[in-house]
Structures are given as structure tokens and as C-alpha cells.
Amino acid sequence: MNTLSTKNNRLVSPDELSKIIHRSRVTIWRWVKLDILPSPVRIQGAILGWKPDVIEQWLDDNSH
């Protein structure tokens, strides 16, 4: 089931991801550093976020 937007150019922002996984932005960046969460991608050197399919897969893999 795809619960995130599937627009090709859309990225999930750190704020959106925080709301999706119910964790603070600090926790998100800590988890990225610890390789718990996948690293975000940067587009045009400025826009930082995660591809929706990457987050969907991570959520599927980490739902217990």
C-alpha cells in the first residue's frame, strides 16, 4: 500500500518525515548518522529529502 505521494519529483522533507514516523528532527538526523534511516538525497544542491518509495520501503522493513 502506498501511503506517500508518488509524484516523480517530490521528496519527503525532514519535517514531513518527522510527522510520518512520530520522531523529532534530531532523532531523524541521529538515525541517518547511525544508518538506521537511509540518507536523504539533495537535488540542485539545495533541496534535501527522501524519495517516497525509499521511505515506504523503510517503513515496510521496520514495522514490527
FIKOLZA-1660 file (N, C-alpha, C; in steps of 0.1 Angstrom, whole numbers, plus 5000, padded with zeros to 4 digits):
% residues 64
   i   px   py   pz ch aa at
   1 5009 4988 5000  A  M  N
   1 5000 5000 5000  A  M CA
   1 5009 5012 5000  A  M  C
   2 5006 5022 4991  A  N  N
   2 5014 5034 4990  A  N CA
   2 5007 5045 4998  A  N  C
   3 5012 5049 5009  A  T  N
   3 5006 5059 5017  A  T CA
   3 5013 5073 5015  A  T  C
   4 5024 5073 5008  A  L  N
   4 5031 5086 5005  A  L CA
   4 5028 5090 4991  A  L  C
   5 5029 5103 4988  A  S  N
   5 5027 5108 4974  A  S CA
   5 5037 5102 4965  A  S  C
   6 5033 5099 4953  A  T  N
   6 5042 5093 4943  A  T CA
   6 5046 5102 4931  A  T  C
   7 5045 5115 4933  A  K  N
   7 5049 5124 4923  A  K CA
   7 5064 5121 4921  A  K  C
   8 5068 5121 4908  A  N  N
   8 5082 5118 4904  A  N CA
   8 5092 5127 4911  A  N  C
   9 5089 5140 4911  A  N  N
   9 5099 5150 4916  A  N CA
   9 5098 5153 4931  A  N  C
  10 5088 5147 4937  A  R  N
  10 5085 5151 4951  A  R CA
  10 5095 5144 4961  A  R  C
  11 5099 5151 4971  A  L  N
  11 5107 5145 4981  A  L CA
  11 5100 5147 4995  A  L  C
  12 5102 5137 5004  A  V  N
  12 5097 5139 5017  A  V CA
  12 5107 5147 5025  A  V  C
  13 5102 5158 5030  A  S  N
  13 5111 5167 5038  A  S CA
  13 5113 5162 5052  A  S  C
  14 5124 5166 5058  A  P  N
  14 5126 5162 5072  A  P CA
  14 5114 5165 5081  A  P  C
  15 5107 5176 5079  A  D  N
  15 5096 5179 5087  A  D CA
  15 5084 5169 5085  A  D  C
  16 5082 5166 5072  A  E  N
  16 5072 5156 5069  A  E CA
  16 5076 5142 5074  A  E  C
  17 5088 5138 5073  A  L  N
  17 5093 5125 5078  A  L CA
  17 5091 5125 5093  A  L  C
  18 5094 5135 5100  A  S  N
  18 5092 5136 5114  A  S CA
  18 5077 5133 5118  A  S  C
  19 5068 5139 5111  A  K  N
  19 5054 5136 5113  A  K CA
  19 5050 5122 5110  A  K  C
  20 5055 5116 5099  A  I  N
  20 5052 5103 5095  A  I CA
  20 5057 5092 5105  A  I  C
  21 5069 5094 5110  A  I  N
  21 5074 5084 5119  A  I CA
  21 5073 5087 5134  A  I  C
  22 5067 5099 5136  A  H  N
  22 5065 5103 5150  A  H CA
  22 5078 5104 5158  A  H  C
  23 5088 5110 5152  A  R  N
  23 5100 5112 5159  A  R CA
  23 5105 5127 5156  A  R  C
  24 5113 5132 5164  A  S  N
  24 5118 5146 5162  A  S CA
  24 5128 5146 5151  A  S  C
  25 5131 5158 5146  A  R  N
  25 5141 5160 5135  A  R CA
  25 5154 5156 5140  A  R  C
  26 5157 5159 5153  A  V  N
  26 5170 5155 5159  A  V CA
  26 5172 5140 5158  A  V  C
  27 5161 5132 5162  A  T  N
  27 5162 5118 5161  A  T CA
  27 5164 5113 5147  A  T  C
  28 5157 5119 5137  A  I  N
  28 5159 5116 5123  A  I CA
  28 5173 5117 5119  A  I  C
  29 5180 5128 5122  A  W  N
  29 5194 5130 5118  A  W CA
  29 5203 5121 5125  A  W  C
  30 5200 5118 5138  A  R  N
  30 5208 5108 5145  A  R CA
  30 5207 5094 5139  A  R  C
  31 5194 5091 5135  A  W  N
  31 5192 5078 5129  A  W CA
  31 5199 5077 5115  A  W  C
  32 5200 5088 5108  A  V  N
  32 5207 5088 5095  A  V CA
  32 5222 5086 5098  A  V  C
  33 5227 5093 5107  A  K  N
  33 5241 5091 5111  A  K CA
  33 5244 5077 5115  A  K  C
  34 5235 5070 5122  A  L  N
  34 5237 5057 5127  A  L CA
  34 5233 5046 5117  A  L  C
  35 5229 5050 5105  A  D  N
  35 5225 5041 5094  A  D CA
  35 5212 5034 5098  A  D  C
  36 5204 5040 5106  A  I  N
  36 5191 5034 5109  A  I CA
  36 5181 5038 5099  A  I  C
  37 5182 5050 5094  A  L  N
  37 5174 5056 5083  A  L CA
  37 5183 5058 5071  A  L  C
  38 5177 5056 5059  A  P  N
  38 5185 5059 5047  A  P CA
  38 5189 5074 5046  A  P  C
  39 5200 5077 5040  A  S  N
  39 5204 5091 5038  A  S CA
  39 5195 5098 5029  A  S  C
  40 5192 5110 5031  A  P  N
  40 5184 5118 5022  A  P CA
  40 5192 5121 5009  A  P  C
  41 5185 5126 4999  A  V  N
  41 5191 5130 4987  A  V CA
  41 5190 5145 4985  A  V  C
  42 5200 5151 4978  A  R  N
  42 5200 5165 4976  A  R CA
  42 5198 5168 4961  A  R  C
  43 5188 5176 4958  A  I  N
  43 5185 5180 4944  A  I CA
  43 5189 5194 4942  A  I  C
  44 5196 5197 4931  A  Q  N
  44 5200 5210 4927  A  Q CA
  44 5208 5217 4939  A  Q  C
  45 5215 5209 4947  A  G  N
  45 5223 5214 4957  A  G CA
  45 5216 5220 4969  A  G  C
  46 5203 5221 4969  A  A  N
  46 5196 5228 4979  A  A CA
  46 5185 5220 4986  A  A  C
  47 5177 5213 4978  A  I  N
  47 5165 5206 4983  A  I CA
  47 5170 5193 4989  A  I  C
  48 5167 5191 5001  A  L  N
  48 5171 5178 5008  A  L CA
  48 5158 5171 5013  A  L  C
  49 5158 5158 5010  A  G  N
  49 5147 5150 5014  A  G CA
  49 5149 5135 5009  A  G  C
  50 5138 5128 5011  A  W  N
  50 5138 5113 5008  A  W CA
  50 5128 5111 4997  A  W  C
  51 5132 5102 4988  A  K  N
  51 5122 5097 4978  A  K CA
  51 5111 5089 4985  A  K  C
  52 5099 5092 4982  A  P  N
  52 5088 5085 4988  A  P CA
  52 5089 5070 4988  A  P  C
  53 5094 5064 4977  A  D  N
  53 5095 5049 4977  A  D CA
  53 5105 5044 4986  A  D  C
  54 5116 5052 4989  A  V  N
  54 5126 5048 4999  A  V CA
  54 5120 5048 5013  A  V  C
  55 5112 5058 5016  A  I  N
  55 5106 5058 5029  A  I CA
  55 5095 5047 5030  A  I  C
  56 5088 5045 5020  A  E  N
  56 5078 5033 5020  A  E CA
  56 5085 5020 5023  A  E  C
  57 5096 5018 5016  A  Q  N
  57 5104 5005 5018  A  Q CA
  57 5109 5005 5033  A  Q  C
  58 5114 5016 5038  A  W  N
  58 5120 5016 5051  A  W CA
  58 5108 5013 5061  A  W  C
  59 5097 5019 5059  A  L  N
  59 5086 5017 5068  A  L CA
  59 5081 5002 5068  A  L  C
  60 5081 4997 5056  A  D  N
  60 5077 4982 5055  A  D CA
  60 5087 4973 5062  A  D  C
  61 5100 4976 5060  A  D  N
  61 5111 4968 5066  A  D CA
  61 5111 4970 5081  A  D  C
  62 5107 4981 5086  A  N  N
  62 5108 4984 5100  A  N CA
  62 5095 4984 5108  A  N  C
  63 5085 4979 5103  A  S  N
  63 5072 4978 5110  A  S CA
  63 5072 4964 5117  A  S  C
  64 5071 4965 5130  A  H  N
  64 5071 4952 5138  A  H CA
  64 5058 4949 5143  A  H  C
% end
